[in-house]
């Protein structure tokens, strides 16, 4: 079993401007009773590990904060206790603004190299490595990692009523924006309705990470790729198409949806 040891990573690469900290979930898999596996974090000097909680990989398990053994102080190489059963490490990062590049829009930095290290009679061996990075974006930029939402359901072990619509939202959000003004209204309203439903499901099932992820979303159609032709009557004169919502009604619904998202009155 130990030969299949590795690391599964739940990590948000993208963060809004001003957010210097963060958290990751690192799951060690394939650990066996005969060959313990430990987590090793190698971090740059500009990044600090604020806390690490070790949690057995089972439902409702309680975790404990663990302290590392500093293997190489100059390079910030930290070894955590070896385990023989599947576990997850909940890592909290702190990125002090020691370098003016960090935290700027478009800049990316390495948070850590995470290693799965096998311990055997012949010595230790690194069997898997994952790079954890952080990239900052401006609040109006919709360019979150496009696969982030799709991965979240698996890594955060979300219940199906949250994970499935979250993946559906990610697929809809990844589509190109319609070319005409009428269809842009329909497109944005559809995404906002999906967010409303997701937020309700996240509250019912206690998924605050999903609420935070959706809170960063921005429509920003002017910054996206557009597609042609649309499937509305305006772009297809003479074609027999299903009845479509009048534009004034679309605008009314979109006004209400934007207001709900903003937490107050809104307009189109």
Secondary structure, DSSP 8 states (H G I E B T S, - for coil): -GGG-EEEEEE--EEETT---EEEEEEEE--BTTB-EEEEEE--TT-EEEEEEEEESSTT---EE---EEEETTTTEEE---BSS-EEEEEEEE----STTTTSTT-EEEEEEEEEEEEETTEEEEEEEEEEEEEEE-TT---S-TTHHHHHHHHTT--HHHHHHHHHHHHHHHS-EESSHHHHHHHHHHHHHHHHHHHHHHHHTT-HHHHHHHHT----GGGS-EES--SSTTTSTT--------HHHHHHHHHHHHHHHHTS----
